Amino acid sequence: MDMDEKLKLFWDVGATMIASTPHATELGIQFVAIGEGQATLSLPYSTKLIGDARTRVVNGGAVTTLLDQACGLAAFTGFDTLGALATLSLRIDYQRTAKPGETIIGIAECYKTTKHVAFLRAIAHDGDETDPVATAQATFMSTGPRLSFEDAINARMKKAAKRKQAEEGLQL
Amino acid sequence: MSQSRTDTPLSAMTQIRDRLANIPYATTLGIEPHFMGEEFTLILPYKDSNIGNATLPALHGGGIGGFMEVCAIAQIILSNPDRELPKPIGINIDYLRRGRPVDTYARAQIFKQGARVANIRVRAWQDRFDTPIAALSGQFLLGKES
């Protein structure tokens, strides 16, 4: 299979997935990058994420959501078929408080998949990858029917061709 | 503040509302405290912005995790009214069932509280207490005495 087509599909699906997740957009989570079994997202600082008005530090829950979302996306690209996923477990160690005002970056890596389960590691940092705010470990489970990459890419191409045809039809 | 652990529920309610008002993230989620006698329950009323999967639909797993973290913090505040807010050290979340688009509840129990750290468990459920949708166990660093 064409690796470029697969990556194109990932970038397309990744950006769409974040933009169409209401709770991700509510917190301001943004799509940054994606690869096979890898995903990077960002969480710009915002007053609605604050966990302590006195210190203005971001709440742990917002970091939890960023890491869960990044792990979900990395798990999605980690399997050799495509389909819906559910979080099974999420373990987070909060190494230090995030600096108020700084964007938090979430980087997740899927290091192993079995038929139904994906195993992931993730970190959240606010500028220095070697000094993370939090580290995480997660497992995701595939739920429901799965689609091969070839079928997914063909379906997308067909859809794009149909859209193009419809647009051309409108112009005439 | 000179309130102790033997607060009447009414003053506990006022106190927890005051403290939660200092957690803007809790307001973002839409969290509401509730007391029945001494028993404290945190409510996450359903709202569209807490959805994580619009096609299922299902609540966001991260949002459920954040809700349980706030519940743990609130329970520690209730037992330690004279301290600043606690900070999470480590949390472990088990996701048990899909969070359906309805109201969600959480209750926390402090298993052990030492001089610096509290070990706590939180259960989140929707229609039935006996069928939890998620469970959290975590360690929290207690805030300084204020």
Contacts between the chains, C-beta under 8 A, distances in Angstrom:
chain1	res1	chain2	res2	distance
A	20	B	54	6.3
A	21	B	51	7.6
A	21	B	52	5.8
A	21	B	53	7.3
A	21	B	54	7.4
A	21	B	60	7.1
A	22	B	48	5.8
A	22	B	49	5.4
A	22	B	50	7.4
A	22	B	51	4.3
A	22	B	52	7.5
A	22	B	54	6.4
A	22	B	60	7.8
A	23	B	49	6.2
A	23	B	50	5.3
A	23	B	51	5.9
A	23	B	52	5.1
A	23	B	59	7.7
A	23	B	60	3.6
A	23	B	62	7.0
A	23	B	63	5.0
A	24	B	52	7.5
A	24	B	60	7.3
A	26	B	28	7.1
A	26	B	49	4.1
A	26	B	50	7.5
A	27	B	28	7.4
A	47	B	24	6.0
A	48	B	24	5.5
A	48	B	25	6.9
A	48	B	27	7.4
A	48	B	28	4.4
A	49	B	24	7.3
A	49	B	25	5.6
A	49	B	28	7.1
A	50	B	23	7.3
A	50	B	24	4.3
A	50	B	25	6.1
A	51	B	23	5.7
A	51	B	24	7.9
A	51	B	25	5.2
A	51	B	85	7.4
A	52	B	22	6.7
A	52	B	23	6.8
A	52	B	84	8.0
A	52	B	85	5.0
A	53	B	22	4.2
A	53	B	23	7.3
A	53	B	24	6.7
A	54	B	22	7.0
A	54	B	84	7.3
A	54	B	85	7.8
A	58	B	25	7.7
A	59	B	23	6.6
A	59	B	25	3.6
A	59	B	26	7.8
A	59	B	66	6.8
A	59	B	69	7.4
A	59	B	70	7.5
A	60	B	66	7.4
A	60	B	69	5.2
A	60	B	87	7.7
A	60	B	88	4.4
A	60	B	91	7.4
A	61	B	25	5.8
A	61	B	29	7.5
A	61	B	62	7.5
A	61	B	63	7.6
A	61	B	65	6.4
A	61	B	66	2.2
A	61	B	67	7.1
A	61	B	69	4.7
A	61	B	70	6.3
A	62	B	25	5.9
A	62	B	66	6.6
A	64	B	62	5.1
A	64	B	65	4.2
A	64	B	66	5.4
A	64	B	69	6.7
A	64	B	91	7.5
A	64	B	93	7.8
A	65	B	60	6.4
A	65	B	62	2.7
A	65	B	63	6.0
A	65	B	65	7.1
A	65	B	66	5.9
A	66	B	62	7.1
A	67	B	62	7.3
A	68	B	60	7.5
A	68	B	61	5.0
A	68	B	62	3.7
A	68	B	65	6.6
A	69	B	60	7.9
A	69	B	62	6.1
A	72	B	61	7.7
A	84	B	53	7.9
A	84	B	56	7.9
A	86	B	61	7.9
A	86	B	95	6.7
A	86	B	98	7.0
A	87	B	61	4.2
A	87	B	93	8.0
A	87	B	95	4.7
A	88	B	94	7.6
A	88	B	95	5.9
A	89	B	92	7.2
A	89	B	93	6.6
A	89	B	94	5.6
A	89	B	95	6.8
A	90	B	61	7.2
A	90	B	65	6.4
A	90	B	92	7.7
A	90	B	93	4.6
A	90	B	95	7.4
A	91	B	90	7.3
A	91	B	91	7.3
A	91	B	92	4.8
A	91	B	93	7.5
A	92	B	88	7.7
A	92	B	90	6.8
A	92	B	91	5.3
A	93	B	89	7.3
A	93	B	90	4.8
A	94	B	87	7.1
A	94	B	88	5.0
A	94	B	89	6.1
A	94	B	90	6.9
A	94	B	91	8.0
A	97	B	87	6.9
